[in-house]
Amino acid sequence: MPNLTTNVESVAERHPDEVAVSYRGHDTTYAEFWARTGQFAAGLNDRGLGEGDRVAVYLPNVPQFVTAFHGTLRAGGVVVPMNPQYKSREIGHLLSDSGAKAVVTLSDLVPFVEEVRDDTNLEHVVTVGEESGAGTDFEAFLGDADSAVVDRADDDVAVQPYTSGTTGQPKGVQLTHRNLASNANTAADLVPEGIRPEDKQLGVLPLFHIYGMTVVMNATLFNGGTYYPLPEWDAQEAVSLVEEEGLTLMHGVPAMYNDVINQPNAEEFDLSSLRLAGVGGSGIPVEVLRRFEDMYDVKLYEGYGLTETSPVTHFNSPEQGRRVGSIGKSLPGVEAKIVDSDFEERPRVERGPVDEEETDLDEITGELVVAGPNVMKGYAGLPEANEEAFTERDGTKWFHTGDIGYWDEDDFFYVVDRKKHMINTAGYNVYPREVEELLFEHEAVADAAVVGIPDDRRGETVKAFVVPVPDADVTPDEIRQFCLDNLAEYKHPREVEFVEELPRTTTGKVQKFELRERETEAAAE
């Protein structure tokens, strides 16, 4: 495998006239798309950029992102994807740390680039959109002729995304050609009969994020399907696209599916064209999953992964069976186990999910560790972080996910919560996800997040932030009592605060550190 983008080249040779990318009424065939990637690679070569050089892509989900991504790889470069919602302070670290020599961005975002440019190695700014007078227009940047695919070794870095940085500075994750190609191909095989040329994939997950990049974009393009990018999440627009174009595949984060079922006209949506709907990024509340399935008669298949694992390690494959509440079984070629702090395997339960009210989770849970061809090469320039992230046993290099979970005798895995999210109140461990699952069962709750907040007597106590459904006739005390009626006393939220919305990343994860920091600051005043 000289370069993972050759997967697209082979599809273009076999299906040149099939549509590769469809964006708001404009279709690009595989032959046209492959030619465009060659022109972009030639544009890099013409400016002295090529093998090993970092190219930052600071764009939403637009066709130019897909072209720049595969064009950079075709030239032998390394893609550094950046969140288009980031401002100058955030991109400054990514650009300087990666050593990117070029950035492709929207014209509107150029001022953020210019503000930090002197502190980076940037030589070229390529712009998409209305000409701003700064940088080189994307079309003008393209070369005149196709460029040959530069051979890269399996272990060469192809993409360097950055972790979300909820603690400390974001870390550059070195993902190789082997990491990404193996995971994209495996993800495609998880779809019944595989992804086919007639498949149409909703591209609403952001491309700067590994989930949207691998499972959605690359898995589709590697198998001749059509990728339908959307630059931002809008439930009505996304569902309309599924209905009008007869899309067959959809992946999203839990917040997206929750948005769909809470639309005023949710009962009117027709999603019958979907043959697979996947969910990942974080655990989906069981109640949200069931409401979605009951409303649309479309099964949701939950998976699990991290940026460091390219991303998928587990999936509830339709062919292997599904366990609601489980992240599924590990992918072919991926090893996984649950270990304690001494790296000893934790005992398996007979069959999950367990009744968390009847089970002492501390007796069965441990950290999920994984190994396989999809696991990153390492964090860029951070030897100490790499030492903490990996444990080698009997010739296998295991990656520590930081997630707490358990496993059963049928090889299904269950994630209880993030290690750093666990609340310790008066010596008892409380897993926020358990409380959140219950909150979603209340008819007046549209969204919810649970965090630990400072408490003089208990060290920490449980607080719930709740977004009520519109016009709900409910009080915080009623929500608190609902939890007290259904959970052990130490688990119930002693504080419930109604909010209009929860702080989320663009990939839908609740930014719990923001909620905790706010409470810590309030307690200190």
C-alpha positions as CSV (number, residue, x, y, z in Angstrom):
1,M,0.0,0.0,0.0
2,P,2.2,2.9,-1.2
3,N,-0.4,5.7,-0.3
4,L,-3.9,5.3,1.1
5,T,-5.3,7.7,-1.6
6,T,-4.6,5.0,-4.2
7,N,-7.8,3.4,-3.0
8,V,-9.6,6.3,-4.6
9,E,-7.5,6.0,-7.8
10,S,-8.5,2.4,-8.2
11,V,-12.2,3.3,-7.9
12,A,-11.8,6.2,-10.4
13,E,-10.3,3.7,-12.9
14,R,-13.2,1.2,-12.4
15,H,-16.1,3.7,-12.1
16,P,-15.0,7.0,-13.7
17,D,-18.5,8.2,-14.5
18,E,-20.0,7.4,-11.0
19,V,-20.6,10.4,-8.7
20,A,-17.9,10.8,-6.0
21,V,-19.1,14.0,-4.3
22,S,-22.5,15.6,-4.5
23,Y,-22.7,19.1,-3.0
24,R,-25.9,21.1,-3.1
25,G,-26.9,20.1,-6.6
26,H,-23.5,19.9,-8.1
27,D,-22.1,16.4,-8.9
28,T,-18.4,15.5,-9.3
29,T,-17.6,12.2,-10.9
30,Y,-14.7,10.0,-9.8
31,A,-12.8,10.8,-12.9
32,E,-13.2,14.6,-12.3
33,F,-12.4,14.2,-8.6
34,W,-9.3,12.2,-9.2
35,A,-8.1,14.8,-11.7
36,R,-8.7,17.6,-9.2
37,T,-6.6,15.9,-6.6
38,G,-3.8,15.6,-9.1
39,Q,-4.1,19.4,-9.9
40,F,-3.9,20.2,-6.1
41,A,-0.9,17.9,-5.7
42,A,0.7,19.6,-8.7
43,G,0.0,23.0,-7.1
44,L,1.9,21.9,-4.0
45,N,4.8,20.5,-6.1
46,D,5.0,23.8,-8.1
47,R,5.6,25.6,-4.8
48,G,8.2,23.2,-3.5
49,L,5.9,21.3,-1.2
50,G,5.7,17.5,-1.1
51,E,6.9,14.4,0.8
52,G,6.4,14.8,4.5
53,D,5.3,18.5,4.4
54,R,2.3,19.4,6.5
55,V,-0.7,21.0,4.9
56,A,-3.4,22.4,7.2
57,V,-7.0,22.1,6.0
58,Y,-9.1,24.7,7.9
59,L,-12.4,24.2,6.2
60,P,-16.0,23.0,6.9
61,N,-17.5,20.1,4.9
62,V,-17.1,21.5,1.3
63,P,-15.8,19.7,-1.8
64,Q,-12.5,21.6,-1.5
65,F,-11.7,19.9,1.8
66,V,-12.0,16.5,0.1
67,T,-9.8,17.6,-2.8
68,A,-7.2,19.2,-0.6
69,F,-7.1,16.1,1.7
70,H,-6.5,13.5,-1.1
71,G,-4.4,16.0,-3.1
72,T,-2.0,16.5,-0.2
73,L,-1.7,12.7,0.3
74,R,-1.2,12.2,-3.4
75,A,1.8,14.6,-3.2
76,G,3.2,12.7,-0.3
77,G,2.3,15.3,2.3
78,V,0.6,15.1,5.7
79,V,-2.9,16.6,6.3
80,V,-3.4,18.6,9.5
81,P,-7.2,19.0,9.8
82,M,-8.4,22.0,11.8
83,N,-11.8,22.9,13.2
84,P,-13.3,25.8,11.2
85,Q,-14.8,27.2,14.4
86,Y,-11.4,27.7,15.9
87,K,-10.1,31.2,16.3
88,S,-6.5,32.5,16.0
89,R,-5.5,31.5,19.5
90,E,-6.5,27.9,18.9
91,I,-5.1,27.5,15.4
92,G,-1.9,29.1,16.4
93,H,-0.9,26.1,18.5
94,L,-1.9,23.6,15.8
95,L,0.0,25.5,13.0
96,S,3.1,26.0,15.0
97,D,3.2,22.6,16.6
98,S,2.7,20.8,13.3
99,G,5.1,23.0,11.3
100,A,2.5,23.3,8.5
101,K,3.8,25.1,5.5
102,A,0.5,25.7,3.8
103,V,-3.1,26.2,4.9
104,V,-6.3,25.9,2.9
105,T,-9.1,27.9,4.5
106,L,-12.2,30.0,3.9
107,S,-11.6,33.6,2.9
108,D,-13.6,34.7,6.0
109,L,-11.1,32.8,8.2
110,V,-7.9,34.3,6.7
111,P,-7.7,37.1,9.4
112,F,-7.3,34.4,12.1
113,V,-4.5,32.9,10.1
114,E,-2.8,36.2,9.5
115,E,-2.9,37.0,13.2
116,V,-0.7,34.1,14.1
117,R,1.3,33.6,10.8
118,D,4.5,35.2,12.1
119,D,4.7,32.5,14.8
120,T,4.4,29.6,12.3
121,N,6.2,28.1,9.3
122,L,3.4,29.0,6.9
123,E,4.5,29.8,3.4
124,H,1.2,29.6,1.5
125,V,-2.4,30.5,2.3
126,V,-5.0,29.0,-0.1
127,T,-8.4,30.5,0.1
128,V,-11.9,29.2,-0.7
129,G,-14.8,31.6,-1.3
130,E,-15.0,35.2,-2.3
131,E,-11.6,36.7,-3.0
132,S,-10.3,38.6,0.0
133,G,-7.2,40.0,-1.5
134,A,-5.1,37.8,0.8
135,G,-3.6,34.4,-0.1
136,T,-4.1,32.5,-3.3
137,D,-7.5,31.5,-4.6
138,F,-8.1,27.7,-4.6
139,E,-8.7,27.5,-8.3
140,A,-5.6,29.6,-9.0
141,F,-3.5,27.4,-6.8
142,L,-4.2,24.3,-8.8
143,G,-1.5,23.0,-11.1
144,D,-1.9,22.5,-14.9
145,A,-1.3,18.8,-15.0
146,D,-2.0,15.7,-13.0
147,S,0.6,14.8,-10.5
148,A,1.9,11.2,-9.9
149,V,1.1,9.6,-6.6
150,V,4.1,9.8,-4.3
151,D,4.9,6.4,-2.7
152,R,4.7,6.4,1.1
153,A,5.5,3.6,3.5
154,D,2.7,2.0,5.5
155,D,4.2,3.5,8.7
156,D,4.6,7.0,7.3
157,V,2.3,9.6,8.8
158,A,-0.6,10.6,6.6
159,V,-2.8,12.7,8.8
160,Q,-2.0,14.6,12.0
161,P,-5.3,15.6,13.8
162,Y,-5.3,17.1,17.2
163,T,-7.1,15.9,20.3
164,S,-9.8,18.1,21.7
165,G,-7.5,19.4,24.5
166,T,-10.0,19.3,27.3
167,T,-7.0,19.3,29.6
168,G,-3.8,21.1,28.6
169,Q,-2.7,21.8,25.0
170,P,-4.1,19.6,22.2
171,K,-1.8,16.8,21.2
172,G,-0.9,16.0,17.6
173,V,-2.0,12.4,16.8
174,Q,0.2,10.8,14.2
175,L,-2.0,8.5,12.0
176,T,-0.2,6.5,9.4
177,H,-1.4,5.4,5.9
178,R,-1.8,1.9,7.3
179,N,-3.8,3.1,10.3
180,L,-6.3,5.1,8.2
181,A,-6.6,2.7,5.2
182,S,-7.2,-0.3,7.4
183,N,-9.8,1.4,9.5
184,A,-11.7,2.8,6.5
185,N,-11.8,-0.5,4.8
186,T,-12.9,-2.3,7.9
187,A,-15.6,0.3,8.6
188,A,-17.0,-0.2,5.1
189,D,-17.1,-4.0,5.6
190,L,-19.3,-3.5,8.7
191,V,-22.1,-2.4,6.5
192,P,-24.2,-5.4,5.4
193,E,-22.7,-6.5,2.1
194,G,-20.2,-3.7,2.4
195,I,-20.5,-0.2,1.0
196,R,-21.4,-0.3,-2.7
197,P,-21.3,2.1,-5.6
198,E,-25.0,2.7,-5.4
199,D,-24.7,3.8,-1.7
200,K,-25.2,7.4,-0.8
201,Q,-23.6,8.7,2.4
202,L,-24.8,11.6,4.4
203,G,-21.7,13.7,5.2
204,V,-22.8,15.8,8.1
205,L,-20.0,14.7,10.6
206,P,-17.2,17.3,10.3
207,L,-14.3,16.2,8.2
208,F,-11.7,17.7,10.5
209,H,-12.9,15.0,13.0
210,I,-11.6,11.5,12.5
211,Y,-15.1,9.9,12.6
212,G,-16.3,12.0,9.6
213,M,-13.0,11.6,7.8
214,T,-12.6,7.8,8.1
215,V,-15.9,6.2,8.6
216,V,-17.9,8.6,6.4
217,M,-15.7,10.2,3.7
218,N,-13.0,7.6,3.1
219,A,-15.0,4.5,3.6
220,T,-17.4,5.8,1.0
221,L,-14.9,7.0,-1.6
222,F,-12.8,3.8,-1.2
223,N,-15.8,1.8,-2.3
224,G,-17.3,3.9,-5.1
225,G,-20.2,5.4,-3.2
226,T,-21.4,9.0,-3.3
227,Y,-20.4,11.4,-0.5
228,Y,-22.9,14.2,0.3
229,P,-21.1,16.8,2.5
230,L,-23.0,19.4,4.5
231,P,-21.0,22.3,6.0
232,E,-22.9,22.5,9.2
233,W,-25.4,20.5,11.2
234,D,-29.0,21.4,10.7
235,A,-31.5,18.6,11.5
236,Q,-34.1,19.8,9.0
237,E,-31.6,20.2,6.1
238,A,-30.0,16.8,6.9
239,V,-33.3,14.9,7.0
240,S,-34.5,16.7,3.8
241,L,-31.4,15.5,2.0
242,V,-31.9,11.9,3.1
243,E,-35.5,12.1,1.9
244,E,-35.0,13.9,-1.4
245,E,-31.8,12.0,-2.5
246,G,-32.7,8.6,-1.0
247,L,-29.5,8.5,1.0
248,T,-28.7,4.9,2.2
249,L,-26.1,5.5,4.9
250,M,-25.9,7.9,7.8
251,H,-23.5,8.3,10.7
252,G,-23.9,10.8,13.5
253,V,-23.2,11.6,17.1
254,P,-25.9,11.2,19.8
255,A,-26.8,14.9,19.9
256,M,-27.7,14.8,16.2
257,Y,-30.2,11.9,16.6
258,N,-31.6,13.7,19.7
259,D,-32.1,16.8,17.6
260,V,-33.9,14.9,15.0
261,I,-36.5,13.3,17.3
262,N,-37.0,16.7,19.1
263,Q,-37.9,18.6,15.9
264,P,-41.5,19.9,15.9
265,N,-42.3,17.9,12.8
266,A,-40.2,14.9,13.7
267,E,-43.1,12.5,13.2
268,E,-43.4,13.5,9.5
269,F,-39.8,12.5,8.5
270,D,-39.3,9.6,6.2
271,L,-35.9,7.9,6.7
272,S,-36.9,4.6,5.1
273,S,-34.2,4.8,2.4
274,L,-31.5,4.3,5.1
275,R,-30.1,0.8,5.2
276,L,-27.7,1.6,8.1
277,A,-27.5,4.4,10.7
278,G,-24.5,4.5,12.9
279,V,-23.8,6.4,16.1
280,G,-20.5,7.2,17.8
281,G,-18.4,9.9,19.3
282,S,-19.9,9.3,22.7
283,G,-22.4,7.0,24.3
284,I,-26.0,7.4,23.1
285,P,-28.7,7.4,25.8
286,V,-30.7,4.3,25.5
287,E,-33.9,6.3,25.6
288,V,-32.8,8.4,22.6
289,L,-31.9,5.3,20.6
290,R,-35.3,3.7,21.3
291,R,-37.3,6.8,20.5
292,F,-35.4,7.2,17.2
293,E,-35.9,3.5,16.2
294,D,-39.6,3.5,17.2
295,M,-40.3,6.7,15.3
296,Y,-38.5,5.8,12.0
297,D,-38.2,2.0,12.0
298,V,-34.5,2.4,11.4
299,K,-32.1,0.5,13.7
300,L,-29.2,2.5,15.2
301,Y,-25.9,0.7,15.5
302,E,-23.6,2.0,18.2
303,G,-19.8,2.0,17.8
304,Y,-16.8,3.3,19.6
305,G,-13.5,4.8,18.8
306,L,-11.0,7.6,19.4
307,T,-8.9,9.9,17.4
308,E,-5.9,7.8,18.4
309,T,-7.4,4.7,16.9
310,S,-8.3,6.1,13.5
311,P,-11.1,5.9,15.0
312,V,-13.2,2.7,15.2
313,T,-12.3,-0.2,17.6
314,H,-15.8,-1.6,18.4
315,F,-19.1,-1.8,16.6
316,N,-22.5,-3.4,17.0
317,S,-22.4,-5.0,13.6
318,P,-25.8,-6.0,12.1
319,E,-24.2,-9.4,11.2
320,Q,-22.7,-10.1,14.6
321,G,-25.8,-9.0,16.5
322,R,-26.5,-6.0,18.6
323,R,-26.7,-5.3,22.3
324,V,-28.4,-2.1,23.3
325,G,-26.2,-0.3,25.7
326,S,-23.0,-2.0,24.4
327,I,-20.4,-0.4,22.2
328,G,-20.3,-3.8,20.4
329,K,-17.5,-6.3,19.7
330,S,-14.0,-5.3,18.7
331,L,-13.4,-5.0,15.0
332,P,-11.6,-7.8,13.0
333,G,-7.9,-7.4,13.7
334,V,-8.4,-5.3,16.8
335,E,-7.7,-6.7,20.2
336,A,-9.3,-5.3,23.4
337,K,-9.7,-6.1,27.1
338,I,-10.6,-4.5,30.4
339,V,-7.8,-4.2,32.9
340,D,-7.2,-2.9,36.4
341,S,-4.5,-0.5,37.5
342,D,-1.9,-3.4,37.6
343,F,-2.9,-4.3,34.0
344,E,-4.5,-7.5,35.1
345,E,-7.7,-8.5,33.2
346,R,-11.0,-7.8,35.0
347,P,-13.5,-10.7,35.3
348,R,-16.2,-10.9,32.6
349,V,-19.9,-10.8,33.4
350,E,-22.0,-13.6,32.0
351,R,-24.1,-11.3,29.8
352,G,-24.4,-7.6,29.6
353,P,-25.6,-5.0,30.0
354,V,-25.8,-5.5,33.8
355,D,-28.4,-4.0,36.1
356,E,-26.3,-1.2,37.5
357,E,-28.6,-0.9,40.5
358,E,-28.0,-4.6,41.4
359,T,-24.3,-4.7,40.5
360,D,-21.3,-3.3,42.2
361,L,-19.6,-1.7,39.2
362,D,-16.3,-1.3,41.1
363,E,-16.1,-5.1,41.1
364,I,-16.3,-5.6,37.3
365,T,-15.0,-2.3,35.7
366,G,-11.6,-1.3,34.6
367,E,-9.9,0.6,31.8
368,L,-10.5,-0.4,28.2
369,V,-7.2,-0.9,26.4
370,V,-6.9,-1.8,22.7
371,A,-4.3,-2.9,20.1
372,G,-4.3,-3.2,16.3
373,P,-3.3,-1.8,12.9
374,N,-5.5,1.3,13.5
375,V,-3.7,2.5,16.7
376,M,-1.7,5.6,16.2
377,K,2.1,5.8,15.8
378,G,2.2,8.2,18.7
379,Y,1.7,11.8,19.8
380,A,4.0,14.1,17.8
381,G,7.0,15.3,19.8
382,L,5.6,14.1,23.2
383,P,7.7,11.1,24.5
384,E,6.3,11.4,28.0
385,A,2.7,11.3,26.8
386,N,3.5,8.3,24.6
387,E,5.0,6.5,27.6
388,E,1.8,7.1,29.5
389,A,-0.5,6.1,26.6
390,F,1.0,2.7,25.9
391,T,1.7,-0.5,27.8
392,E,3.6,-3.4,26.2
393,R,2.9,-6.9,27.2
394,D,4.1,-10.1,25.6
395,G,5.0,-8.3,22.4
396,T,1.7,-6.4,22.1
397,K,1.6,-2.6,22.4
398,W,-1.7,-1.7,24.2
399,F,-3.2,1.8,24.0
400,H,-4.9,3.2,27.1
401,T,-8.3,4.7,26.1
402,G,-9.0,6.4,29.4
403,D,-12.5,4.9,29.3
404,I,-14.0,2.8,32.2
405,G,-16.0,-0.2,31.2
406,Y,-16.6,-4.0,31.5
407,W,-17.0,-6.9,29.1
408,D,-19.1,-10.1,28.9
409,E,-18.5,-13.7,28.0
410,D,-19.9,-13.1,24.5
411,D,-17.2,-10.5,23.8
412,F,-19.5,-7.5,24.0
413,F,-18.0,-4.4,25.6
414,Y,-19.7,-1.7,27.7
415,V,-18.4,1.7,28.5
416,V,-19.6,3.2,31.8
417,D,-17.9,6.6,31.6
418,R,-14.7,8.5,31.0
419,K,-12.1,7.9,33.7
420,K,-11.8,11.7,34.2
421,H,-15.6,12.1,34.4
422,M,-16.1,9.7,37.3
423,I,-17.5,11.5,40.4
424,N,-16.3,10.4,43.9
425,T,-18.8,11.5,46.5
426,A,-18.1,10.6,50.1
427,G,-16.1,7.6,49.0
428,Y,-18.7,6.3,46.5
429,N,-18.1,6.3,42.8
430,V,-20.8,7.8,40.6
431,Y,-20.7,7.3,36.8
432,P,-22.4,10.4,35.3
433,R,-23.7,8.4,32.3
434,E,-25.9,6.2,34.5
435,V,-27.6,9.3,35.9
436,E,-27.9,10.9,32.4
437,E,-29.5,7.7,31.1
438,L,-32.2,8.1,33.7
439,L,-32.7,11.8,33.1
440,F,-33.4,11.1,29.4
441,E,-36.3,8.8,30.4
442,H,-38.1,11.8,31.9
443,E,-40.7,13.2,29.4
444,A,-39.8,16.8,30.2
445,V,-36.0,16.4,29.5
446,A,-34.7,17.2,26.1
447,D,-31.0,17.1,26.9
448,A,-28.9,16.6,30.0
449,A,-25.4,16.4,31.4
450,V,-24.1,15.4,34.9
451,V,-20.9,16.5,36.5
452,G,-19.2,16.5,39.9
453,I,-19.0,19.8,41.7
454,P,-17.1,20.8,44.9
455,D,-18.7,19.9,48.2
456,D,-17.2,20.7,51.6
457,R,-18.5,17.6,53.3
458,R,-18.4,15.0,50.4
459,G,-15.5,16.3,48.4
460,E,-17.7,16.2,45.3
461,T,-21.5,16.0,44.8
462,V,-23.6,15.4,41.8
463,K,-25.1,18.2,39.7
464,A,-27.4,17.8,36.7
465,F,-27.7,20.4,33.9
466,V,-31.0,19.9,32.2
467,V,-32.5,21.4,29.0
468,P,-36.3,21.0,29.3
469,V,-38.5,20.3,26.3
470,P,-40.3,23.4,25.1
471,D,-43.1,24.5,27.4
472,A,-42.4,21.7,29.9
473,D,-44.3,22.1,33.1
474,V,-41.6,20.8,35.5
475,T,-39.4,22.1,38.2
476,P,-35.8,21.3,39.2
477,D,-37.1,19.8,42.4
478,E,-39.3,17.4,40.5
479,I,-36.4,16.3,38.4
480,R,-34.3,15.7,41.5
481,Q,-37.0,13.7,43.1
482,F,-37.4,11.6,40.0
483,C,-33.8,10.6,40.2
484,L,-34.0,10.0,44.0
485,D,-36.9,7.7,43.3
486,N,-35.0,5.6,40.8
487,L,-31.4,5.7,42.0
488,A,-29.4,5.0,45.1
489,E,-29.5,8.1,47.4
490,Y,-25.8,8.9,46.9
491,K,-26.2,8.9,43.1
492,H,-29.0,11.4,42.7
493,P,-28.2,15.0,41.7
494,R,-28.4,17.2,44.8
495,E,-28.5,20.1,42.4
496,V,-30.5,20.5,39.2
497,E,-30.1,23.5,37.0
498,F,-32.2,24.3,34.0
499,V,-30.3,25.7,31.0
500,E,-31.2,26.7,27.4
501,E,-28.4,24.6,25.9
502,L,-25.4,22.6,26.9
503,P,-21.9,23.6,25.7
504,R,-20.9,21.2,23.0
505,T,-18.0,20.7,20.6
506,T,-18.8,20.7,16.9
507,T,-18.8,16.9,17.1
508,G,-21.6,16.9,19.7
509,K,-19.7,16.1,22.8
510,V,-20.7,17.9,25.9
511,Q,-17.8,20.1,27.2
512,K,-18.2,19.0,30.8
513,F,-15.0,20.7,31.8
514,E,-16.7,24.0,31.1
515,L,-19.6,23.1,33.4
516,R,-17.2,22.0,36.1
517,E,-15.0,25.1,35.8
518,R,-18.0,27.3,36.1
519,E,-19.1,25.6,39.3
520,T,-15.6,25.6,40.7
521,E,-15.3,29.4,40.0
522,A,-18.7,30.0,41.6
523,A,-17.7,28.1,44.7
524,A,-14.5,30.1,45.1
525,E,-16.3,33.4,45.0
